[in-house]
């Protein structure tokens, strides 16, 4: 799988209009499966979108992406849409609550190989350059440890005041899409923070208000992929279908197993032939409906789908993909893992403890 910094600028990804997500529109539900209870997830949000001095505009209002004319997006509105959409596509098994919002002009971005953090004036200077030449040539990174300690997120996490942090920042802010900090942290689409000052796992989402909310959902999807690969200790499409674990089955698409697609992964829908092939009208057989009966995945639940299943849009596919994630009570007698995969993503350690009870 390919991973990258979300806060890199748009290079080739098309922007899609943000609409509301309806998780039941194309997701069958089983009358026999009981939905898991709701897990409240407390979030601190840091918005790095200050007013540009001498104007009445914030960064997202003042700048445009070189070569494009689209407007950047209000991070406050993105935050609300992000929380509401994740709550909806989880079928209510998670409930994101925004408990703290920091609307700040302090940045923790810096050039690679340096220690000096960007000032607001420097951010403006670099974004005003044609083609963002300096940012692209030098490359950027993010001081996660300084960031965590500045706001006290390490203590807040260990005191259960928060569970994760969302950061909305500018293009080339140097953040990873998702990162863990804490004891026994593992790969979360990036290496974990070194020498963390918090014990409990803290998730930090690096989000970019140049992009629309559907791209923030994609970041969450890569986070999901990282966690579930850790849960199942493998993600290998070369395994025979009869020997694939449930995560490998869930993410199987037609190109890697002709005639045996299930849901696909974040980059490849069931009929995808290339990355981001969400507008592909090719018809393929999928066992998507079988996941409403999880963990009893019946192969005779197959039907034909094209991209119309997710409105041939990026947002539509993100909602379709998340809506099929198992979200039920109990533990699978087949593999011993929870029937609610969301639990692992929002509280990995507690989910593992529940497995072992």
Secondary structure, DSSP 8 states (H G I E B T S, - for coil): -----TTS--SS----------TTSS----SSS-B---EEEEEEEEE---B-TTSS-BHHHH---TT-------HHHHHHHHHHHHHHHTTTSEEEEEEEEEE-----EEETT------HHHHHHHHHSGGGHHHHHH-EEE-HHHHHHHHTHHHHHHTTS-SEEEEEE-TT----SEEEESTT---SSS---TT-S-SS-EEEEEEETTS-HHHHHHHHHHHHHHHHHHHHT---TTS-GGG--HHHHHT--TTTSTT-B-SB-SS-BTT-SSTT-TT----EEE-GGGGGGTT---GGG-EEE-GGGGTTSHHHHHHHHHHTS-EEEEE-TTTS-EEETHHHHH-HHHHHHHHT-
